[in-house]
Amino acid sequence: MRDALAHWQRAFGAAIDGAATLPALRGDAATVARRFGVYRNNVRLARMAALRNAYPVIAALVGDAFFDGLARRFASTYASTAGDLNAYGAAFDAFLAAFEPAQALPYLPDVARLERAVHVAWSAADSAPFDVARLASLDAAAQAALRFTVRPGAHALVSRWPIAAIWNAHQPDAPHGFDFDAASPPYFALVRRDATRVRVDTLDAAAHALFVASAGGAPLADALDAVVAAAPHADAGVVLGTALRDGWFDDAPAG
């Protein structure tokens, strides 16, 4: 019985995604096909709405009509793999990279990667920022061995495009008009959530190195070495101080 149900569920899902053969359903064939077509269309519309919710900057960049075409194609090609539609669309960046009509805007896939990180950060767990007084209370050896934990939902990205600036320029409170010079990649972006909102910041190479090393579990001494390796003229102490002030790290250190 369980195998039969699983087989029927797979057939139902395949039919939603365009398979010609419908699963066994009660009723005459014409009525079943018509009703199932309504259901299939509603599923695709729900997927399209989920994409628009997750990728508002992509929609702003390409316009509503073009985005609807993108979303329709994606929704017809990619099935939902989770019960929560908020998880839908994780492959949108790869889809944009391969979609020929979108090639005129080569930064779209990286903007989509950033928007996915923003979307994930919104639902990240609450946490308190690391208490700087705790660091000051440690001796030099303990400070060097300290391993920070980045805040839930925090994510760093690297791009040949200024994706953080693009994202911020398309927020409701941003000034109108935007232009950028992409002559000096790479660009580094940090997505993080504080108590009230998700922030997207542009980082320099030094700050990015600190975040990546810390997120990877490196002790503080090694993370500061990574800062110097990435930007020899950077003041690693200043970079760390800015990260602590901005609340990158969780109140509970990794070690």
C-alpha positions as CSV (number, residue, x, y, z in Angstrom):
1,M,0.0,0.0,0.0
2,R,2.8,2.4,0.9
3,D,4.6,1.7,-2.4
4,A,1.4,2.3,-4.3
5,L,0.8,5.6,-2.6
6,A,4.4,6.7,-3.2
7,H,4.0,5.8,-6.9
8,W,0.8,7.8,-7.1
9,Q,2.3,10.8,-5.4
10,R,5.3,10.7,-7.9
11,A,2.8,10.5,-10.8
12,F,0.8,13.4,-9.4
13,G,3.9,15.5,-9.0
14,A,5.1,14.7,-12.5
15,A,1.8,15.7,-13.9
16,I,1.9,19.0,-12.1
17,D,5.2,19.6,-13.8
18,G,3.9,18.8,-17.2
19,A,3.9,15.1,-17.6
20,A,1.3,14.1,-20.2
21,T,-0.1,11.2,-18.2
22,L,-2.3,12.1,-15.3
23,P,-2.4,10.0,-12.1
24,A,-5.5,7.9,-11.6
25,L,-8.3,10.2,-10.5
26,R,-12.0,9.7,-10.2
27,G,-14.3,11.2,-12.9
28,D,-14.4,11.2,-16.7
29,A,-11.2,12.0,-18.5
30,A,-12.2,15.4,-19.8
31,T,-13.4,16.7,-16.5
32,V,-10.3,15.3,-14.7
33,A,-8.0,17.0,-17.3
34,R,-9.8,20.3,-17.0
35,R,-9.8,20.3,-13.2
36,F,-6.2,19.2,-13.0
37,G,-5.2,21.9,-15.4
38,V,-6.7,24.5,-13.0
39,Y,-4.7,22.9,-10.2
40,R,-1.5,22.8,-12.2
41,N,-1.9,26.5,-13.1
42,N,-2.5,27.5,-9.5
43,V,0.6,25.6,-8.4
44,R,2.7,27.5,-11.0
45,L,1.2,30.8,-10.0
46,A,2.1,30.1,-6.4
47,R,5.7,29.3,-7.5
48,M,5.8,32.5,-9.5
49,A,4.6,34.5,-6.5
50,A,7.2,32.9,-4.3
51,L,9.9,33.9,-6.8
52,R,8.7,37.5,-6.9
53,N,8.7,37.6,-3.1
54,A,12.3,36.3,-2.9
55,Y,13.7,38.3,-5.8
56,P,12.2,41.8,-5.8
57,V,15.5,43.5,-7.0
58,I,15.7,41.2,-10.0
59,A,12.1,42.1,-10.8
60,A,13.0,45.8,-10.5
61,L,16.1,45.4,-12.7
62,V,14.3,43.6,-15.6
63,G,10.8,45.0,-15.3
64,D,7.5,43.2,-14.4
65,A,6.7,41.8,-17.8
66,F,10.2,40.3,-18.3
67,F,10.3,39.0,-14.7
68,D,6.9,37.3,-15.2
69,G,8.3,35.5,-18.2
70,L,11.4,34.4,-16.2
71,A,9.2,33.2,-13.3
72,R,6.8,31.4,-15.6
73,R,9.7,29.5,-17.3
74,F,11.4,28.7,-14.0
75,A,8.1,27.6,-12.4
76,S,7.5,25.3,-15.4
77,T,10.9,23.8,-15.2
78,Y,11.8,23.5,-11.5
79,A,9.6,21.6,-9.1
80,S,9.3,22.6,-5.4
81,T,11.3,20.2,-3.3
82,A,10.1,21.4,0.1
83,G,6.7,21.9,1.8
84,D,7.5,25.5,2.5
85,L,7.3,27.7,-0.6
86,N,9.7,30.2,1.0
87,A,12.4,27.6,0.1
88,Y,11.5,27.7,-3.6
89,G,13.8,29.3,-6.1
90,A,17.2,28.4,-4.7
91,A,18.4,27.6,-8.2
92,F,17.3,30.9,-9.7
93,D,20.8,32.2,-10.1
94,A,21.9,29.2,-12.1
95,F,18.7,29.5,-14.2
96,L,19.5,33.2,-14.9
97,A,23.1,32.3,-15.9
98,A,21.8,29.9,-18.5
99,F,18.8,31.8,-19.7
100,E,19.8,33.4,-23.1
101,P,17.4,36.4,-23.0
102,A,18.9,37.5,-19.6
103,Q,22.5,37.5,-20.9
104,A,22.4,41.3,-21.6
105,L,22.5,41.8,-17.8
106,P,25.4,39.6,-16.8
107,Y,25.2,40.6,-13.1
108,L,21.7,39.2,-12.6
109,P,22.9,35.7,-11.4
110,D,25.1,37.3,-8.7
111,V,22.3,39.7,-7.6
112,A,20.0,36.6,-7.4
113,R,22.6,34.9,-5.2
114,L,22.6,37.9,-2.9
115,E,18.8,38.1,-2.8
116,R,18.6,34.4,-1.9
117,A,21.0,35.1,1.0
118,V,18.7,38.1,2.1
119,H,15.6,35.9,1.8
120,V,17.3,33.2,4.0
121,A,18.5,35.8,6.5
122,W,15.0,37.1,7.1
123,S,14.0,33.8,8.7
124,A,17.3,33.2,10.6
125,A,17.2,32.6,14.3
126,D,17.4,35.5,16.7
127,S,20.7,35.9,18.5
128,A,22.5,38.5,20.6
129,P,25.7,40.1,19.3
130,F,29.0,39.2,20.9
131,D,29.7,41.1,24.1
132,V,33.0,43.0,23.5
133,A,33.6,43.2,27.2
134,R,34.1,39.4,27.1
135,L,37.0,39.8,24.7
136,A,38.6,42.5,26.9
137,S,38.5,40.2,29.9
138,L,40.6,37.5,28.2
139,D,44.4,37.3,28.4
140,A,46.4,37.5,25.1
141,A,46.6,33.7,24.7
142,A,42.9,33.2,25.3
143,Q,42.1,36.0,22.8
144,A,44.3,34.4,20.2
145,A,42.6,31.1,20.6
146,L,39.0,32.5,20.6
147,R,36.8,31.2,17.8
148,F,33.9,33.5,16.9
149,T,30.6,32.2,15.6
150,V,29.0,34.4,13.0
151,R,25.4,35.5,13.6
152,P,22.6,33.2,12.1
153,G,21.8,34.1,8.6
154,A,25.0,36.0,8.0
155,H,26.5,35.3,4.6
156,A,29.4,36.7,2.6
157,L,29.5,36.8,-1.2
158,V,32.1,37.6,-3.8
159,S,31.2,39.0,-7.3
160,R,32.8,40.7,-10.2
161,W,29.8,43.1,-9.9
162,P,29.0,45.6,-7.1
163,I,26.0,43.6,-6.0
164,A,25.6,45.2,-2.6
165,A,25.4,48.6,-4.2
166,I,22.9,47.3,-6.7
167,W,20.8,45.8,-4.0
168,N,20.8,48.9,-1.8
169,A,20.1,51.2,-4.7
170,H,16.8,49.3,-5.3
171,Q,15.5,49.5,-1.7
172,P,12.3,51.6,-1.0
173,D,14.3,54.3,0.8
174,A,17.1,54.6,-1.7
175,P,17.6,57.7,-3.9
176,H,16.4,57.4,-7.4
177,G,18.8,56.6,-10.2
178,F,21.8,54.3,-10.0
179,D,25.0,53.7,-12.0
180,F,28.1,51.8,-11.2
181,D,31.6,51.3,-12.4
182,A,32.5,47.6,-12.5
183,A,36.1,48.1,-13.5
184,S,37.7,47.0,-10.3
185,P,36.4,43.6,-9.2
186,P,36.2,41.6,-7.1
187,Y,33.4,43.1,-4.9
188,F,32.6,41.7,-1.5
189,A,29.2,41.8,0.1
190,L,27.9,40.8,3.5
191,V,24.3,39.9,4.3
192,R,23.3,40.0,7.9
193,R,20.2,40.5,10.1
194,D,20.1,42.7,13.1
195,A,17.1,43.0,15.5
196,T,14.9,44.8,13.0
197,R,16.0,44.3,9.5
198,V,18.4,42.6,7.0
199,R,21.4,44.6,6.0
200,V,23.5,44.3,2.9
201,D,26.9,45.9,3.3
202,T,29.8,46.3,0.9
203,L,33.0,44.9,2.4
204,D,36.7,45.4,1.5
205,A,39.1,42.5,1.0
206,A,40.3,42.7,4.6
207,A,36.8,42.6,6.2
208,H,35.8,39.8,3.9
209,A,38.8,37.8,4.9
210,L,38.0,38.2,8.6
211,F,34.4,37.1,8.0
212,V,35.3,34.0,5.9
213,A,38.0,32.9,8.3
214,S,35.8,33.3,11.4
215,A,32.8,31.6,9.7
216,G,35.2,28.7,8.9
217,G,36.0,28.3,12.5
218,A,39.5,29.8,12.5
219,P,40.8,31.0,15.9
220,L,41.1,34.8,16.2
221,A,44.9,34.8,15.6
222,D,44.5,33.0,12.3
223,A,41.5,35.2,11.3
224,L,43.6,38.3,11.8
225,D,46.5,36.7,9.9
226,A,44.0,36.2,7.0
227,V,43.1,39.9,7.1
228,V,46.8,40.9,6.7
229,A,47.3,38.3,3.9
230,A,44.3,39.7,2.0
231,A,45.2,43.3,2.6
232,P,48.8,43.8,3.8
233,H,48.2,47.5,4.6
234,A,45.1,47.0,6.6
235,D,45.0,47.5,10.3
236,A,43.6,44.1,11.5
237,G,42.6,45.5,14.9
238,V,40.5,48.2,13.3
239,V,38.9,45.6,11.0
240,L,38.0,43.5,14.0
241,G,36.7,46.4,15.9
242,T,34.4,47.4,13.1
243,A,33.1,43.8,12.9
244,L,32.4,43.7,16.6
245,R,30.7,47.1,16.5
246,D,28.5,46.0,13.7
247,G,27.5,42.8,15.4
248,W,28.9,40.2,13.1
249,F,29.4,37.6,15.8
250,D,27.1,35.6,18.0
251,D,27.2,36.1,21.8
252,A,28.1,32.5,22.3
253,P,31.6,32.0,20.8
254,A,32.6,28.7,19.2
255,G,35.4,28.1,21.6
